[in-house]
C-alpha cells in the first residue's frame, strides 16, 4: 500500500458529511488484506469523526444468485466500490454478473471505482484494468487504480 490514500473527487464530500459507504470485493486472503490496509488508511485520512460503513464480499460468494443480488444492492448504495484481485488472473464470470447488476441504468452508481492489483509486471494496463475502466465510464464513476508494490507506489486516477 502506498503512503497516501487516493482521494477521489468525492473525498471532500465524504469528509464533510461525516459518512461514507464502501463495498469491497476480493479474490482471496492476500487481496482481502489489501482492502483491509486500504480501509485503515482511508479511515485515518478521513478522521475519527467520519463513519465508514463497509460491506465486504469474497468473489466466490457471487456464485449464488441471492448473494450476488444482495451485494449488487449494497454496491449501488455505496459511495466507493473496491475490487481487489491478482492482475494476472481473469475476472470471474460471477463477478462480471455482479457488476452488471449494479451497473444497470436505473440504479444509482457509486462515485468511484477503485481497483487494487498486484505490482504490474508490464507497463501496459491489463485486460481487467481496461474492463473496469470501461465499467467506471459507463457508470459515470471516477476510476482509480493502485498496483501494490509499484515502483512509484502512487494511485492513478483514470
C-alpha positions in Angstrom: 0.0 0.0 0.0 1.2 3.4 -0.8 1.9 6.0 1.8 -1.1 8.1 0.6 -4.7 7.1 0.2 -6.1 8.1 -3.2 -8.6 10.9 -2.9 -11.4 10.6 -5.4 -13.2 13.7 -6.3 -16.0 12.8 -3.7 -13.4 12.5 -0.9 -14.1 16.0 0.5 -17.8 15.4 0.4 -17.4 12.2 2.4 -15.2 14.1 4.9 -17.8 16.9 5.3 -20.8 14.7 5.6 -19.1 12.6 8.2 -20.2 9.3 6.5 -19.3 7.2 3.5 -20.3 3.7 2.4 -18.0 1.4 0.6 -18.3 -2.1 -0.8 -15.2 -4.2 -1.3 -15.0 -7.4 -3.3 -11.8 -9.5 -3.3 -10.4 -12.7 -4.7 -8.5 -14.4 -1.8 -6.9 -13.7 1.6 -4.0 -11.7 0.2 -6.2 -9.4 -1.9 -8.5 -9.2 1.1 -5.6 -7.9 3.2 -5.0 -5.2 0.7 -8.6 -4.0 1.2 -8.1 -4.1 5.0 -4.9 -1.9 4.7 -6.7 0.5 2.3 -9.7 0.9 4.6 -7.4 1.5 7.6 -5.6 4.3 5.7 -8.9 5.7 4.5 -10.2 5.8 8.0 -7.1 7.6 9.3 -7.3 10.0 6.3 -11.0 10.9 6.7 -10.6 11.2 10.5 -12.4 9.7 13.5 -15.5 11.8 13.0 -16.2 10.2 9.7 -18.2 6.9 9.9 -17.2 4.4 7.2 -19.7 1.7 6.6 -18.0 -1.3 5.0 -19.6 -4.2 3.1 -17.0 -6.9 2.2 -17.5 -9.8 -0.2 -15.4 -12.7 -1.4 -15.6 -13.3 -5.2 -16.8 -16.9 -4.9 -19.9 -15.8 -2.9 -21.2 -14.2 -6.1 -21.8 -17.7 -7.5 -25.0 -17.8 -5.5 -27.6 -15.6 -7.2 -29.2 -14.4 -4.0 -25.9 -13.3 -2.5 -24.9 -11.7 -5.8 -28.1 -9.7 -5.8 -27.6 -8.6 -2.2 -24.1 -7.5 -2.9 -25.3 -5.6 -6.1 -27.8 -3.7 -4.0 -25.1 -2.8 -1.5 -22.8 -1.7 -4.3 -25.4 0.6 -5.9 -25.9 2.2 -2.5 -22.2 2.7 -1.9 -20.0 5.8 -2.4 -17.0 3.7 -3.4 -16.6 0.2 -4.8 -13.3 -1.5 -4.4 -12.2 -4.6 -6.4 -9.0 -6.3 -5.2 -7.5 -9.1 -7.2 -4.4 -10.5 -8.8 -3.9 -8.8 -12.1 -2.7 -11.9 -13.9 -6.0 -13.7 -13.3 -9.1 -13.2 -15.3 -12.2 -11.6 -13.8 -14.6 -14.5 -13.0 -18.0 -14.5 -14.8 -19.9 -14.3 -11.5 -18.1 -11.0 -10.7 -19.0 -9.6 -14.1 -22.6 -10.7 -13.5 -22.5 -8.9 -10.1 -21.1 -5.7 -11.8 -23.8 -5.9 -14.5 -26.5 -5.9 -11.7 -25.3 -2.7 -10.1 -24.4 -1.0 -13.3 -28.0 -1.1 -14.7 -29.2 2.4 -15.9 -32.0 2.6 -13.4 -29.7 2.1 -10.4 -27.7 4.8 -8.5 -24.0 4.3 -9.1 -21.1 4.8 -6.7 -19.0 7.9 -7.1 -15.8 5.9 -7.6 -14.4 2.5 -8.5 -11.1 1.6 -7.1 -9.1 -1.4 -8.5 -6.3 -2.8 -6.2 -3.9 -5.1 -8.1 -0.5 -6.8 -7.6 2.5 -4.9 -8.8 2.4 -4.6 -12.5 4.9 -6.7 -14.3 4.5 -4.8 -17.6 3.8 -1.2 -18.4 0.6 -1.7 -20.3 -2.7 -2.0 -18.4 -4.2 -5.4 -18.0 -7.4 -6.5 -19.7 -9.1 -6.4 -16.3 -8.0 -2.9 -15.7 -9.3 -1.9 -19.2 -12.6 -3.6 -18.4 -13.0 -1.9 -15.0 -12.1 1.4 -16.6 -14.9 0.9 -19.2 -17.3 -0.1 -16.3 -16.5 3.2 -14.5 -17.0 5.2 -17.6 -20.3 3.5 -18.3 -21.5 4.2 -14.7 -20.1 7.8 -14.7 -17.7 6.9 -11.9 -14.2 8.1 -11.2 -11.8 5.2 -11.8 -8.7 4.8 -9.6 -6.0 2.1 -9.8 -3.3 1.0 -7.4 -0.8 -1.6 -8.2 0.6 -2.8 -4.9 4.3 -2.5 -4.7 4.5 -0.5 -7.9 7.8 1.5 -8.3 6.0 4.8 -7.7 3.6 3.5 -5.1 1.2 6.0 -6.4 -2.5 6.0 -7.1 -3.6 6.8 -10.7 -6.9 8.4 -11.4 -8.1 7.4 -14.9 
